[in-house]
Amino acid sequence: MLKNISFYQQNKERLKKIYRGKYIVIKEQKVLGAFSTWQEACANGLKLLKNDNFLVKYCQ
């Protein structure tokens, strides 16, 4: 999980330009998807990754 948080922090400005106003799902230092709502991001993260850890961040 810390790697995903570090990935977001290190790439925050670039990610904000691409995904502004979206919730992104991050796993293994990769963006797996961008969604309009937190619920949608979580549901899709669970669908893709089952019980594995992932990070949902809002890009603003």
PDB file of N, CA, C, O and CB in Angstrom:
ATOM      1  N   MET A   1       0.820  -1.194   0.000  1.00  0.00           N
ATOM      2  CA  MET A   1       0.000   0.000   0.000  1.00  0.00           C
ATOM      3  C   MET A   1       0.867   1.262   0.000  1.00  0.00           C
ATOM      4  O   MET A   1       0.534   2.243  -0.665  1.00  0.00           O
ATOM      5  CB  MET A   1      -0.935  -0.004   1.206  1.00  0.00           C
ATOM      6  N   LEU A   2       1.973   1.240   0.740  1.00  0.00           N
ATOM      7  CA  LEU A   2       2.839   2.420   0.790  1.00  0.00           C
ATOM      8  C   LEU A   2       3.419   2.764  -0.576  1.00  0.00           C
ATOM      9  O   LEU A   2       3.613   3.938  -0.892  1.00  0.00           O
ATOM     10  CB  LEU A   2       3.966   2.199   1.782  1.00  0.00           C
ATOM     11  N   LYS A   3       3.695   1.751  -1.383  1.00  0.00           N
ATOM     12  CA  LYS A   3       4.215   2.003  -2.732  1.00  0.00           C
ATOM     13  C   LYS A   3       3.184   2.747  -3.575  1.00  0.00           C
ATOM     14  O   LYS A   3       3.534   3.628  -4.360  1.00  0.00           O
ATOM     15  CB  LYS A   3       4.606   0.677  -3.420  1.00  0.00           C
ATOM     16  N   ASN A   4       1.912   2.390  -3.409  1.00  0.00           N
ATOM     17  CA  ASN A   4       0.851   3.056  -4.165  1.00  0.00           C
ATOM     18  C   ASN A   4       0.680   4.509  -3.722  1.00  0.00           C
ATOM     19  O   ASN A   4       0.450   5.395  -4.544  1.00  0.00           O
ATOM     20  CB  ASN A   4      -0.471   2.301  -4.001  1.00  0.00           C
ATOM     21  N   ILE A   5       0.794   4.739  -2.428  1.00  0.00           N
ATOM     22  CA  ILE A   5       0.700   6.103  -1.908  1.00  0.00           C
ATOM     23  C   ILE A   5       1.884   6.930  -2.411  1.00  0.00           C
ATOM     24  O   ILE A   5       1.714   8.074  -2.834  1.00  0.00           O
ATOM     25  CB  ILE A   5       0.657   6.099  -0.354  1.00  0.00           C
ATOM     26  N   SER A   6       3.074   6.350  -2.362  1.00  0.00           N
ATOM     27  CA  SER A   6       4.272   7.040  -2.861  1.00  0.00           C
ATOM     28  C   SER A   6       4.148   7.338  -4.349  1.00  0.00           C
ATOM     29  O   SER A   6       4.518   8.421  -4.804  1.00  0.00           O
ATOM     30  CB  SER A   6       5.531   6.195  -2.599  1.00  0.00           C
ATOM     31  N   PHE A   7       3.627   6.377  -5.104  1.00  0.00           N
ATOM     32  CA  PHE A   7       3.419   6.572  -6.544  1.00  0.00           C
ATOM     33  C   PHE A   7       2.516   7.779  -6.773  1.00  0.00           C
ATOM     34  O   PHE A   7       2.814   8.626  -7.615  1.00  0.00           O
ATOM     35  CB  PHE A   7       2.802   5.301  -7.194  1.00  0.00           C
ATOM     36  N   TYR A   8       1.417   7.861  -6.029  1.00  0.00           N
ATOM     37  CA  TYR A   8       0.504   8.991  -6.192  1.00  0.00           C
ATOM     38  C   TYR A   8       1.209  10.306  -5.841  1.00  0.00           C
ATOM     39  O   TYR A   8       1.122  11.278  -6.592  1.00  0.00           O
ATOM     40  CB  TYR A   8      -0.751   8.801  -5.311  1.00  0.00           C
ATOM     41  N   GLN A   9       1.899  10.335  -4.709  1.00  0.00           N
ATOM     42  CA  GLN A   9       2.567  11.564  -4.275  1.00  0.00           C
ATOM     43  C   GLN A   9       3.619  12.028  -5.287  1.00  0.00           C
ATOM     44  O   GLN A   9       3.733  13.221  -5.567  1.00  0.00           O
ATOM     45  CB  GLN A   9       3.218  11.351  -2.909  1.00  0.00           C
ATOM     46  N   GLN A  10       4.380  11.085  -5.828  1.00  0.00           N
ATOM     47  CA  GLN A  10       5.444  11.426  -6.775  1.00  0.00           C
ATOM     48  C   GLN A  10       4.899  11.865  -8.131  1.00  0.00           C
ATOM     49  O   GLN A  10       5.565  12.602  -8.857  1.00  0.00           O
ATOM     50  CB  GLN A  10       6.372  10.241  -6.961  1.00  0.00           C
ATOM     51  N   ASN A  11       3.695  11.417  -8.476  1.00  0.00           N
ATOM     52  CA  ASN A  11       3.116  11.703  -9.791  1.00  0.00           C
ATOM     53  C   ASN A  11       1.865  12.565  -9.715  1.00  0.00           C
ATOM     54  O   ASN A  11       1.113  12.663 -10.684  1.00  0.00           O
ATOM     55  CB  ASN A  11       2.789  10.415 -10.497  1.00  0.00           C
ATOM     56  N   LYS A  12       1.644  13.186  -8.568  1.00  0.00           N
ATOM     57  CA  LYS A  12       0.404  13.914  -8.296  1.00  0.00           C
ATOM     58  C   LYS A  12       0.057  14.944  -9.375  1.00  0.00           C
ATOM     59  O   LYS A  12      -1.078  14.976  -9.850  1.00  0.00           O
ATOM     60  CB  LYS A  12       0.508  14.604  -6.961  1.00  0.00           C
ATOM     61  N   GLU A  13       0.996  15.766  -9.757  1.00  0.00           N
ATOM     62  CA  GLU A  13       0.702  16.829 -10.725  1.00  0.00           C
ATOM     63  C   GLU A  13       0.315  16.256 -12.090  1.00  0.00           C
ATOM     64  O   GLU A  13      -0.629  16.731 -12.721  1.00  0.00           O
ATOM     65  CB  GLU A  13       1.913  17.760 -10.875  1.00  0.00           C
ATOM     66  N   ARG A  14       1.036  15.253 -12.536  1.00  0.00           N
ATOM     67  CA  ARG A  14       0.725  14.622 -13.828  1.00  0.00           C
ATOM     68  C   ARG A  14      -0.639  13.932 -13.770  1.00  0.00           C
ATOM     69  O   ARG A  14      -1.439  14.047 -14.699  1.00  0.00           O
ATOM     70  CB  ARG A  14       1.828  13.599 -14.215  1.00  0.00           C
ATOM     71  N   LEU A  15      -0.897  13.219 -12.679  1.00  0.00           N
ATOM     72  CA  LEU A  15      -2.173  12.521 -12.536  1.00  0.00           C
ATOM     73  C   LEU A  15      -3.337  13.508 -12.469  1.00  0.00           C
ATOM     74  O   LEU A  15      -4.401  13.244 -13.028  1.00  0.00           O
ATOM     75  CB  LEU A  15      -2.158  11.638 -11.283  1.00  0.00           C
ATOM     76  N   LYS A  16      -3.148  14.632 -11.798  1.00  0.00           N
ATOM     77  CA  LYS A  16      -4.199  15.652 -11.711  1.00  0.00           C
ATOM     78  C   LYS A  16      -4.547  16.206 -13.086  1.00  0.00           C
ATOM     79  O   LYS A  16      -5.716  16.453 -13.381  1.00  0.00           O
ATOM     80  CB  LYS A  16      -3.764  16.791 -10.786  1.00  0.00           C
ATOM     81  N   LYS A  17      -3.539  16.401 -13.924  1.00  0.00           N
ATOM     82  CA  LYS A  17      -3.795  16.911 -15.275  1.00  0.00           C
ATOM     83  C   LYS A  17      -4.619  15.924 -16.093  1.00  0.00           C
ATOM     84  O   LYS A  17      -5.482  16.325 -16.874  1.00  0.00           O
ATOM     85  CB  LYS A  17      -2.475  17.208 -15.992  1.00  0.00           C
ATOM     86  N   ILE A  18      -4.357  14.655 -15.915  1.00  0.00           N
ATOM     87  CA  ILE A  18      -5.036  13.619 -16.701  1.00  0.00           C
ATOM     88  C   ILE A  18      -6.403  13.266 -16.117  1.00  0.00           C
ATOM     89  O   ILE A  18      -7.370  13.101 -16.860  1.00  0.00           O
ATOM     90  CB  ILE A  18      -4.169  12.364 -16.778  1.00  0.00           C
ATOM     91  N   TYR A  19      -6.487  13.150 -14.782  1.00  0.00           N
ATOM     92  CA  TYR A  19      -7.683  12.601 -14.132  1.00  0.00           C
ATOM     93  C   TYR A  19      -8.416  13.597 -13.239  1.00  0.00           C
ATOM     94  O   TYR A  19      -9.133  13.179 -12.330  1.00  0.00           O
ATOM     95  CB  TYR A  19      -7.303  11.407 -13.317  1.00  0.00           C
ATOM     96  N   ARG A  20      -8.261  14.879 -13.464  1.00  0.00           N
ATOM     97  CA  ARG A  20      -8.888  15.895 -12.602  1.00  0.00           C
ATOM     98  C   ARG A  20     -10.391  15.647 -12.451  1.00  0.00           C
ATOM     99  O   ARG A  20     -11.110  15.467 -13.433  1.00  0.00           O
ATOM    100  CB  ARG A  20      -8.646  17.306 -13.175  1.00  0.00           C
ATOM    101  N   GLY A  21     -10.844  15.641 -11.191  1.00  0.00           N
ATOM    102  CA  GLY A  21     -12.257  15.454 -10.904  1.00  0.00           C
ATOM    103  C   GLY A  21     -12.706  14.003 -10.890  1.00  0.00           C
ATOM    104  O   GLY A  21     -13.903  13.725 -10.807  1.00  0.00           O
ATOM    105  N   LYS A  22     -11.763  13.077 -10.969  1.00  0.00           N
ATOM    106  CA  LYS A  22     -12.076  11.640 -10.995  1.00  0.00           C
ATOM    107  C   LYS A  22     -11.445  10.939  -9.799  1.00  0.00           C
ATOM    108  O   LYS A  22     -10.471  11.415  -9.216  1.00  0.00           O
ATOM    109  CB  LYS A  22     -11.582  10.994 -12.313  1.00  0.00           C
ATOM    110  N   TYR A  23     -12.022   9.808  -9.454  1.00  0.00           N
ATOM    111  CA  TYR A  23     -11.445   8.910  -8.460  1.00  0.00           C
ATOM    112  C   TYR A  23     -10.664   7.852  -9.222  1.00  0.00           C
ATOM    113  O   TYR A  23     -11.208   7.183 -10.100  1.00  0.00           O
ATOM    114  CB  TYR A  23     -12.550   8.264  -7.537  1.00  0.00           C
ATOM    115  N   ILE A  24      -9.388   7.701  -8.886  1.00  0.00           N
ATOM    116  CA  ILE A  24      -8.572   6.722  -9.596  1.00  0.00           C
ATOM    117  C   ILE A  24      -8.262   5.534  -8.691  1.00  0.00           C
ATOM    118  O   ILE A  24      -8.097   5.676  -7.480  1.00  0.00           O
ATOM    119  CB  ILE A  24      -7.269   7.367 -10.101  1.00  0.00           C
ATOM    120  N   VAL A  25      -8.187   4.367  -9.310  1.00  0.00           N
ATOM    121  CA  VAL A  25      -7.812   3.136  -8.619  1.00  0.00           C
ATOM    122  C   VAL A  25      -6.351   2.868  -8.958  1.00  0.00           C
ATOM    123  O   VAL A  25      -5.978   2.788 -10.129  1.00  0.00           O
ATOM    124  CB  VAL A  25      -8.740   1.919  -9.033  1.00  0.00           C
ATOM    125  N   ILE A  26      -5.526   2.729  -7.918  1.00  0.00           N
ATOM    126  CA  ILE A  26      -4.095   2.494  -8.095  1.00  0.00           C
ATOM    127  C   ILE A  26      -3.723   1.162  -7.458  1.00  0.00           C
ATOM    128  O   ILE A  26      -4.088   0.871  -6.318  1.00  0.00           O
ATOM    129  CB  ILE A  26      -3.259   3.651  -7.481  1.00  0.00           C
ATOM    130  N   LYS A  27      -2.990   0.364  -8.220  1.00  0.00           N
ATOM    131  CA  LYS A  27      -2.481  -0.924  -7.734  1.00  0.00           C
ATOM    132  C   LYS A  27      -1.122  -1.153  -8.366  1.00  0.00           C
ATOM    133  O   LYS A  27      -0.958  -0.971  -9.572  1.00  0.00           O
ATOM    134  CB  LYS A  27      -3.465  -2.103  -8.067  1.00  0.00           C
ATOM    135  N   GLU A  28      -0.152  -1.549  -7.566  1.00  0.00           N
ATOM    136  CA  GLU A  28       1.203  -1.832  -8.044  1.00  0.00           C
ATOM    137  C   GLU A  28       1.756  -0.673  -8.871  1.00  0.00           C
ATOM    138  O   GLU A  28       2.363  -0.873  -9.923  1.00  0.00           O
ATOM    139  CB  GLU A  28       1.215  -3.118  -8.874  1.00  0.00           C
ATOM    140  N   GLN A  29       1.535   0.530  -8.375  1.00  0.00           N
ATOM    141  CA  GLN A  29       2.040   1.763  -8.972  1.00  0.00           C
ATOM    142  C   GLN A  29       1.534   1.992 -10.396  1.00  0.00           C
ATOM    143  O   GLN A  29       2.242   2.544 -11.238  1.00  0.00           O
ATOM    144  CB  GLN A  29       3.545   1.744  -8.973  1.00  0.00           C
ATOM    145  N   LYS A  30       0.298   1.558 -10.652  1.00  0.00           N
ATOM    146  CA  LYS A  30      -0.350   1.771 -11.950  1.00  0.00           C
ATOM    147  C   LYS A  30      -1.784   2.224 -11.715  1.00  0.00           C
ATOM    148  O   LYS A  30      -2.442   1.779 -10.775  1.00  0.00           O
ATOM    149  CB  LYS A  30      -0.314   0.473 -12.822  1.00  0.00           C
ATOM    150  N   VAL A  31      -2.257   3.110 -12.577  1.00  0.00           N
ATOM    151  CA  VAL A  31      -3.657   3.530 -12.529  1.00  0.00           C
ATOM    152  C   VAL A  31      -4.464   2.507 -13.322  1.00  0.00           C
ATOM    153  O   VAL A  31      -4.241   2.317 -14.517  1.00  0.00           O
ATOM    154  CB  VAL A  31      -3.851   4.990 -13.104  1.00  0.00           C
ATOM    155  N   LEU A  32      -5.401   1.853 -12.642  1.00  0.00           N
ATOM    156  CA  LEU A  32      -6.217   0.816 -13.282  1.00  0.00           C
ATOM    157  C   LEU A  32      -7.520   1.350 -13.843  1.00  0.00           C
ATOM    158  O   LEU A  32      -8.153   0.696 -14.673  1.00  0.00           O
ATOM    159  CB  LEU A  32      -6.513  -0.280 -12.301  1.00  0.00           C
ATOM    160  N   GLY A  33      -7.929   2.528 -13.401  1.00  0.00           N
ATOM    161  CA  GLY A  33      -9.169   3.097 -13.909  1.00  0.00           C
ATOM    162  C   GLY A  33      -9.473   4.426 -13.247  1.00  0.00           C
ATOM    163  O   GLY A  33      -8.933   4.751 -12.190  1.00  0.00           O
ATOM    164  N   ALA A  34     -10.349   5.189 -13.889  1.00  0.00           N
ATOM    165  CA  ALA A  34     -10.791   6.486 -13.369  1.00  0.00           C
ATOM    166  C   ALA A  34     -12.314   6.504 -13.382  1.00  0.00           C
ATOM    167  O   ALA A  34     -12.938   6.092 -14.360  1.00  0.00           O
ATOM    168  CB  ALA A  34     -10.204   7.679 -14.213  1.00  0.00           C
ATOM    169  N   PHE A  35     -12.909   6.982 -12.291  1.00  0.00           N
ATOM    170  CA  PHE A  35     -14.353   6.892 -12.115  1.00  0.00           C
ATOM    171  C   PHE A  35     -14.919   8.189 -11.550  1.00  0.00           C
ATOM    172  O   PHE A  35     -14.204   8.973 -10.925  1.00  0.00           O
ATOM    173  CB  PHE A  35     -14.706   5.721 -11.199  1.00  0.00           C
ATOM    174  N   SER A  36     -16.193   8.400 -11.775  1.00  0.00           N
ATOM    175  CA  SER A  36     -16.856   9.636 -11.348  1.00  0.00           C
ATOM    176  C   SER A  36     -17.144   9.679  -9.857  1.00  0.00           C
ATOM    177  O   SER A  36     -17.169  10.757  -9.263  1.00  0.00           O
ATOM    178  CB  SER A  36     -18.142   9.809 -12.103  1.00  0.00           C
ATOM    179  N   THR A  37     -17.361   8.521  -9.244  1.00  0.00           N
ATOM    180  CA  THR A  37     -17.691   8.488  -7.821  1.00  0.00           C
ATOM    181  C   THR A  37     -16.762   7.529  -7.080  1.00  0.00           C
ATOM    182  O   THR A  37     -16.180   6.617  -7.667  1.00  0.00           O
ATOM    183  CB  THR A  37     -19.161   8.076  -7.616  1.00  0.00           C
ATOM    184  N   TRP A  38     -16.643   7.765  -5.771  1.00  0.00           N
ATOM    185  CA  TRP A  38     -15.839   6.895  -4.917  1.00  0.00           C
ATOM    186  C   TRP A  38     -16.422   5.484  -4.916  1.00  0.00           C
ATOM    187  O   TRP A  38     -15.684   4.501  -4.969  1.00  0.00           O
ATOM    188  CB  TRP A  38     -15.770   7.454  -3.476  1.00  0.00           C
ATOM    189  N   GLN A  39     -17.753   5.391  -4.856  1.00  0.00           N
ATOM    190  CA  GLN A  39     -18.408   4.089  -4.834  1.00  0.00           C
ATOM    191  C   GLN A  39     -18.107   3.294  -6.101  1.00  0.00           C
ATOM    192  O   GLN A  39     -17.838   2.094  -6.047  1.00  0.00           O
ATOM    193  CB  GLN A  39     -19.915   4.260  -4.669  1.00  0.00           C
ATOM    194  N   GLU A  40     -18.155   3.974  -7.229  1.00  0.00           N
ATOM    195  CA  GLU A  40     -17.865   3.331  -8.511  1.00  0.00           C
ATOM    196  C   GLU A  40     -16.410   2.846  -8.558  1.00  0.00           C
ATOM    197  O   GLU A  40     -16.132   1.746  -9.036  1.00  0.00           O
ATOM    198  CB  GLU A  40     -18.142   4.308  -9.676  1.00  0.00           C
ATOM    199  N   ALA A  41     -15.493   3.669  -8.063  1.00  0.00           N
ATOM    200  CA  ALA A  41     -14.076   3.295  -8.037  1.00  0.00           C
ATOM    201  C   ALA A  41     -13.855   2.080  -7.142  1.00  0.00           C
ATOM    202  O   ALA A  41     -13.147   1.148  -7.525  1.00  0.00           O
ATOM    203  CB  ALA A  41     -13.214   4.476  -7.551  1.00  0.00           C
ATOM    204  N   CYS A  42     -14.453   2.085  -5.960  1.00  0.00           N
ATOM    205  CA  CYS A  42     -14.304   0.954  -5.038  1.00  0.00           C
ATOM    206  C   CYS A  42     -14.914  -0.316  -5.609  1.00  0.00           C
ATOM    207  O   CYS A  42     -14.305  -1.383  -5.539  1.00  0.00           O
ATOM    208  CB  CYS A  42     -14.948   1.277  -3.694  1.00  0.00           C
ATOM    209  N   ALA A  43     -16.104  -0.209  -6.171  1.00  0.00           N
ATOM    210  CA  ALA A  43     -16.775  -1.382  -6.743  1.00  0.00           C
ATOM    211  C   ALA A  43     -15.945  -1.985  -7.869  1.00  0.00           C
ATOM    212  O   ALA A  43     -15.807  -3.205  -7.951  1.00  0.00           O
ATOM    213  CB  ALA A  43     -18.174  -1.005  -7.262  1.00  0.00           C
ATOM    214  N   ASN A  44     -15.397  -1.148  -8.731  1.00  0.00           N
ATOM    215  CA  ASN A  44     -14.583  -1.652  -9.833  1.00  0.00           C
ATOM    216  C   ASN A  44     -13.255  -2.207  -9.339  1.00  0.00           C
ATOM    217  O   ASN A  44     -12.766  -3.202  -9.875  1.00  0.00           O
ATOM    218  CB  ASN A  44     -14.337  -0.551 -10.854  1.00  0.00           C
ATOM    219  N   GLY A  45     -12.666  -1.582  -8.331  1.00  0.00           N
ATOM    220  CA  GLY A  45     -11.437  -2.111  -7.735  1.00  0.00           C
ATOM    221  C   GLY A  45     -11.659  -3.490  -7.146  1.00  0.00           C
ATOM    222  O   GLY A  45     -10.843  -4.391  -7.336  1.00  0.00           O
ATOM    223  N   LEU A  46     -12.764  -3.658  -6.431  1.00  0.00           N
ATOM    224  CA  LEU A  46     -13.088  -4.968  -5.855  1.00  0.00           C
ATOM    225  C   LEU A  46     -13.371  -5.999  -6.936  1.00  0.00           C
ATOM    226  O   LEU A  46     -12.985  -7.162  -6.812  1.00  0.00           O
ATOM    227  CB  LEU A  46     -14.289  -4.856  -4.923  1.00  0.00           C
ATOM    228  N   LYS A  47     -14.039  -5.575  -7.985  1.00  0.00           N
ATOM    229  CA  LYS A  47     -14.355  -6.474  -9.099  1.00  0.00           C
ATOM    230  C   LYS A  47     -13.069  -6.970  -9.773  1.00  0.00           C
ATOM    231  O   LYS A  47     -12.936  -8.154 -10.079  1.00  0.00           O
ATOM    232  CB  LYS A  47     -15.262  -5.758 -10.132  1.00  0.00           C
ATOM    233  N   LEU A  48     -12.136  -6.060  -9.996  1.00  0.00           N
ATOM    234  CA  LEU A  48     -10.875  -6.407 -10.656  1.00  0.00           C
ATOM    235  C   LEU A  48      -9.918  -7.178  -9.757  1.00  0.00           C
ATOM    236  O   LEU A  48      -9.267  -8.125 -10.198  1.00  0.00           O
ATOM    237  CB  LEU A  48     -10.197  -5.158 -11.145  1.00  0.00           C
ATOM    238  N   LEU A  49      -9.836  -6.767  -8.493  1.00  0.00           N
ATOM    239  CA  LEU A  49      -8.764  -7.252  -7.622  1.00  0.00           C
ATOM    240  C   LEU A  49      -9.227  -8.151  -6.486  1.00  0.00           C
ATOM    241  O   LEU A  49      -8.416  -8.614  -5.682  1.00  0.00           O
ATOM    242  CB  LEU A  49      -8.040  -6.095  -7.050  1.00  0.00           C
ATOM    243  N   LYS A  50     -10.518  -8.395  -6.420  1.00  0.00           N
ATOM    244  CA  LYS A  50     -11.094  -9.243  -5.363  1.00  0.00           C
ATOM    245  C   LYS A  50     -10.717  -8.685  -3.989  1.00  0.00           C
ATOM    246  O   LYS A  50     -11.018  -7.530  -3.689  1.00  0.00           O
ATOM    247  CB  LYS A  50     -10.604 -10.720  -5.504  1.00  0.00           C
ATOM    248  N   ASN A  51     -10.065  -9.489  -3.159  1.00  0.00           N
ATOM    249  CA  ASN A  51      -9.732  -9.069  -1.796  1.00  0.00           C
ATOM    250  C   ASN A  51      -8.338  -8.467  -1.668  1.00  0.00           C
ATOM    251  O   ASN A  51      -7.860  -8.253  -0.555  1.00  0.00           O
ATOM    252  CB  ASN A  51      -9.849 -10.239  -0.868  1.00  0.00           C
ATOM    253  N   ASP A  52      -7.684  -8.193  -2.789  1.00  0.00           N
ATOM    254  CA  ASP A  52      -6.346  -7.614  -2.759  1.00  0.00           C
ATOM    255  C   ASP A  52      -6.429  -6.116  -2.436  1.00  0.00           C
ATOM    256  O   ASP A  52      -7.434  -5.470  -2.733  1.00  0.00           O
ATOM    257  CB  ASP A  52      -5.623  -7.842  -4.113  1.00  0.00           C
ATOM    258  N   ASN A  53      -5.390  -5.576  -1.839  1.00  0.00           N
ATOM    259  CA  ASN A  53      -5.355  -4.148  -1.499  1.00  0.00           C
ATOM    260  C   ASN A  53      -5.198  -3.279  -2.737  1.00  0.00           C
ATOM    261  O   ASN A  53      -4.497  -3.643  -3.682  1.00  0.00           O
ATOM    262  CB  ASN A  53      -4.218  -3.861  -0.523  1.00  0.00           C
ATOM    263  N   PHE A  54      -5.859  -2.130  -2.721  1.00  0.00           N
ATOM    264  CA  PHE A  54      -5.690  -1.123  -3.761  1.00  0.00           C
ATOM    265  C   PHE A  54      -5.996   0.233  -3.142  1.00  0.00           C
ATOM    266  O   PHE A  54      -6.580   0.323  -2.062  1.00  0.00           O
ATOM    267  CB  PHE A  54      -6.613  -1.409  -4.999  1.00  0.00           C
ATOM    268  N   LEU A  55      -5.593   1.275  -3.840  1.00  0.00           N
ATOM    269  CA  LEU A  55      -5.776   2.635  -3.348  1.00  0.00           C
ATOM    270  C   LEU A  55      -6.756   3.374  -4.245  1.00  0.00           C
ATOM    271  O   LEU A  55      -6.670   3.292  -5.470  1.00  0.00           O
ATOM    272  CB  LEU A  55      -4.428   3.384  -3.280  1.00  0.00           C
ATOM    273  N   VAL A  56      -7.686   4.096  -3.632  1.00  0.00           N
ATOM    274  CA  VAL A  56      -8.583   4.988  -4.374  1.00  0.00           C
ATOM    275  C   VAL A  56      -8.239   6.409  -3.946  1.00  0.00           C
ATOM    276  O   VAL A  56      -8.262   6.733  -2.759  1.00  0.00           O
ATOM    277  CB  VAL A  56     -10.116   4.650  -4.104  1.00  0.00           C
ATOM    278  N   LYS A  57      -7.922   7.254  -4.923  1.00  0.00           N
ATOM    279  CA  LYS A  57      -7.576   8.646  -4.651  1.00  0.00           C
ATOM    280  C   LYS A  57      -8.408   9.558  -5.537  1.00  0.00           C
ATOM    281  O   LYS A  57      -8.663   9.249  -6.701  1.00  0.00           O
ATOM    282  CB  LYS A  57      -6.066   8.898  -4.876  1.00  0.00           C
ATOM    283  N   TYR A  58      -8.828  10.687  -4.971  1.00  0.00           N
ATOM    284  CA  TYR A  58      -9.543  11.701  -5.741  1.00  0.00           C
ATOM    285  C   TYR A  58      -8.529  12.695  -6.279  1.00  0.00           C
ATOM    286  O   TYR A  58      -7.717  13.224  -5.521  1.00  0.00           O
ATOM    287  CB  TYR A  58     -10.626  12.419  -4.874  1.00  0.00           C
ATOM    288  N   CYS A  59      -8.568  12.952  -7.564  1.00  0.00           N
ATOM    289  CA  CYS A  59      -7.649  13.911  -8.196  1.00  0.00           C
ATOM    290  C   CYS A  59      -8.344  15.257  -8.329  1.00  0.00           C
ATOM    291  O   CYS A  59      -9.308  15.394  -9.083  1.00  0.00           O
ATOM    292  CB  CYS A  59      -7.172  13.402  -9.592  1.00  0.00           C
ATOM    293  N   GLN A  60      -7.851  16.250  -7.595  1.00  0.00           N
ATOM    294  CA  GLN A  60      -8.441  17.585  -7.666  1.00  0.00           C
ATOM    295  C   GLN A  60      -7.411  18.641  -7.905  1.00  0.00           C
ATOM    296  O   GLN A  60      -7.746  19.822  -7.991  1.00  0.00           O
ATOM    297  CB  GLN A  60      -9.193  17.897  -6.413  1.00  0.00           C
TER     298      GLN A  60
END
